[in-house]
Amino acid sequence: MKDDLYAQARDDVARFCFDEQVAQVFPDMIRRSVPGYGTMIDMIGVFAARYARPGTRLYDLGSSLGAATLAMARLVPHRDCEIVAVDNSPAMVERAAAILAAEAPAIPVTQRCEDVRTTELENASVVVLNFTLQFVPLADRDEFVARVAGALSPGDILVLSEKIRFPDPEEDTLQQALHHAFKRNNGYSDLEISQKRTAIENVLIPETLEAHEARLAQAGFQRVHVWFRCFNFLSLVAIR
């Protein structure tokens, strides 16, 4: 279904949330809004195939409609692994359940509808935060990432994808402008871009790459690699 949620002018633009309306249009929204999203999803499967250990769990925290979950399930060779997909939106979880049922992945998937900050992490070898941390309150991010690190063993990984900001104001302005040009090229109007920006302000709070790297190092990750970046979007793989 086409994302036209912000196509009509609104007197009052409500705060963005992952409700039923967003869940209905989410595949179109994410494809037209996040450059390289499909590549990032595919490569999450590649990372999982390389780093998942037999008999462990893979966590997709902030799983939305389960794209990263399915990418991992398709490529992980160990049938004794389990994928745990967590999202706090009932609408997303319900739709993801139907998608997973139709796909029937070979690796068992457990869905949880809960706040990722409270998810119990056990016996993990791969954790994915695919555009999730940016929605976690800033004050909770250090503790949350430290808890993820604590659930992993040396050599295990966290894949972290985020929208970022740049410390140089001129660079930040340019990268935002390029992102908006990407959205226009995908059919969004200036009105849609403006209203979506208003809706998501103070809901999605981006940080700099340097802030992410510092947090990951503090949490105990030994190496951090930027493996994808386009405009103000990037993905990291952090090795415990």
N, C-alpha and C positions, 0 to 999 in steps of 0.2 A: 504494500500500500504506500502511496506517495506521501511524503512528509510535507504537509501544507499547514501545519499547526499555527504558524505565525504569519500566514499569508494575508490575513485581514488585520487592519489597524485596530488596536485595542486601546481603550482609555486607560486601563490599568493592566499592566503586564505582571501576571502572578509569578512567583518564584518557581523555577523549574523543578520538576520532580518526575520520577520514573513511574508514572501512573498508567492506567489502561490506554489512554490516548497515545502516550509515548511508546508503550509496548507495541501497539499496532503498527506504528510507522518506523520502529527502531532500525530495522535493516536498511531502509532507504536513508534515514537520517544519518546513520553512522557512515554509510558509504559516501554520501555527498558532503560530509562535514569533516572527516578525518582523513587527510592524505595518507595513502599507503596502508589503510586499515586491513585490507584483504591480505597484503603481504605479511603484515605483522601476525595476523591470525595463522596463516600457513606456517610461518617460521616458529611460532610457539609449538606447533606439532613437531617440528624438526628438533627443537631444543629438548622437548619431552622425550622423544625417541632416544636421544643421546644420553640424557642424564637420569632418567627414571631408573631406579633400582628395583629389582624383583621384590615383590612382596611389600611394597611401600604404597603410600597414598600420594596422589597429586591433587593439589588444591587449586581450584579456580575461584578466587575470592573477588566477588563482584562480577558474577558470571553472566549477568543479563540473560540473553536468549541462548547461551550455551555454545557460542561459536568457538571459543578457545577450548572448552571442554571437548567438543567433537573433534577438533584438530588434534588434540592429544590422544583421544581414544582411537583415532584412525591409524596413528603411527607408532604408538608405544608397543613394543613387541612382547612385553611381559603380561600374560593374561592373568597373573595373580596380583596385579596392581589394582588399585581402586581410585577412581576420581571422585572428589568431593566438590560439588558446585554450590557455591553459597551466594545468595543475593537477598537483600532486605525488601525487595519489591514483590508483593504477592502477584501482581500482574505479570511481571517478568518471569517469575518462577513457574507460574501456571502455563504460560506460552512455551517456555523452555521444556517443560515436561512433555508437551505434545510433540515438539520437535525431536526430542530424545527418543520418545517412543517410536516415532516413524523411522528414525535412523537405526535404532537397535544396535548400539555400539557393542563390540565384542568385549570390551572392558567394562565392568560394572560401574555405574555412576550413581552416587547418592546425592540427592538435592537437599539443601537446607535453606529455609526462609528465615534468615536472621541477620543481625548486624555482624559484619565481618570482624569487628573488634572483639566480639565475644565468642567467636568460633573456636572450638577446641581443636588444636592442631596436634596431631599425633602421627608418628612414624612417617614423616614427610620426606620426600626426596626432591620434589619440584613444587614450587608455589608460584602462581601467576596472579599479578595485580595489573590487569589490563585496563588502564584508565579508571582505576578505582581509588587509589590513594588521594587523588586530587579532590575527591568528595569527602574524605575523612577530615574532621576538624583539625586545624593545624596543631592545636595543643595536644592531640592524641597520636600524632604521626610517629614521633620518636619511639614511644612505648610499643605501638603496634608493630612497627618494623623490627624492633628488637625481639618481640615475641615470635615473629615469623622466623627470624634468624635462629632463635633458640630451638625451634622445632626441626631445624635442618642439621645434617651432619656435614663434616668437612667434605668438600667436593660437590655437595648438592647446590641447587640454584634457586634463585628468585628471578623471575622475568617481570620487569616493572616498566610499563608503558604509561606515558604522561604527556599532557600538554604542559609546556614550560614557558617561563618568562625569561628575559635576558637582562643582566645587570646594567648594560648600556642602553639608555632610553632610546637612542636613535636606532639601534639594532632591534630593540623590542618593537618599536613602531613599524619598522620595515617588515619584520616577520609577521606581525598581525595583519598588515596590509596585504601581504602575499597570501596569507590564509584566507582572507576575505575574497581575494580575487579567485582563489580556488573554488570557494563556495559559489560565487557568481557564475563561474564557468560550469558548475554543476546545476545551474538553474534556479538558485536562490536569488530573490530580489533584495535590494538594499533594505527594504522594510523588514523582510524576514530576518536578515542578518542583524539588523539593529534591535529588533524585538527579542530575538533569541539571546543576544548579548546582554540585554537588560534582565531577562529572565534568569540567566545563569550566573549573573554577577553575585558574588558572595556565597554562591552555592558551590561552584567549581573554583577552587583557589589554587592557581598554579605557583610553582616554585622554580628556582633556577636549577640548572644542572648541577652547579656546585653544591647547592643545598642538599640535593638528593645524594650526591657522592659522599658528602660529609656524614649524612645520617646513616648510610649503608656501612661506611667504615666504622663508625661508632658502634653500630649494632653487631659488628664482628665479621662482616663479609671481607674476604681477603683480596678479591679483585673485582673490579667493576668495568664492564665493557659497554660502550655505546655501539650497538650493532645496527641501529636504524635511526635516521633523522630526516625529516622533511619539514621545512619551515619551523613552526614552534611546536612540533610534535616529535617525540623520540621514544625509543625503547632501549632499555638496558638489560643486560644479564649480569647478575651479581652472584659470584661464586663464594660459597661459604668456606 
